[in-house]
Amino acid sequence: MVKKAVNVFKDALALSDAEREELVRLLTMHRDGCGATPENEQAWAEEIERRVAAMDRGEMELIPAEDVFRRLEERFSK
């Protein structure tokens, strides 16, 4: 197994910086159980586009990060 991992590592070093970053992201998501699949990635990309478009049209309330963190602190510090 170690030999296989070393071979994968050597192959990864041949990738571009962007490709290595994507590989790390995918491996991390898989390790964390996030279910990174092409279908999930596509669904998230579409959801992000939908939310950005709604934001651009003024259809959603934007909340400053300070307020979000304050609310979270209040909610979970009890």
N, C-alpha and C positions, 0 to 999 in steps of 0.2 A: 504493500500500500504506500509506503514511504517513497519508493521509487516512482510510482505512478504520480504521486503528488509533486515530486521534484520535476518530473517531465511536464506536468501541467504548468507548474511555476515557470519553467524555462519558456514554454510556449507563450505564456502570458506576458513575459518580458518583451516578446517580439511585437506585441500589440502597440498601437499608438496610445498616447496618454488618455484620450477620450475613450478608447475601447477598454483600457484597463479600468478606468473609472466606472464604466458601465458594468463590467464584469464584477467589480467589487460591490456595486449597488445590488446587482442580481443575486450574488452569493449571500450578501447580508440579509436581503429580503427573504431568501429561501431559508436561511438559518433561523430567522425570527418568525418564520411561519406566515409570512405575508402573502404567500401564494402568487408570486410574480409569474404571470403567464402572459403571452402576447395578448390574449383576450382581455385580461385584467388591465394591462397597460393601455390598451386601446380604450377601454371603458373609462379609465381615469383621465386620459387625454380628452375625451369627449366631454366628460363632466367638468373638467377645468375650463374648456372652451365655453361651455354653457354658462358657467358661473361668471367668467370674465365678461361675456356678452351682456348678461343681466346686470352686472355692475356698471358697465359702460352705458347702459340704457337707464341707469338710475333706479333699477327695480329692487335693489337690495340695500339694506341698511349696513353701512360700514361702521365698524366699532373700533376705536383706537386700541392698539395693543395694550397700552397701560390699563385701560378699563377691563379688557378681557382678563389680564393677569390679576388685577385687583379682585374681580369677581371670583376667579378660580381660587385665589388665596382665601377669600371670605368663605367660600363654599366648602373647601376641604380642610380648613384649619379648625373646624369645629369638632 
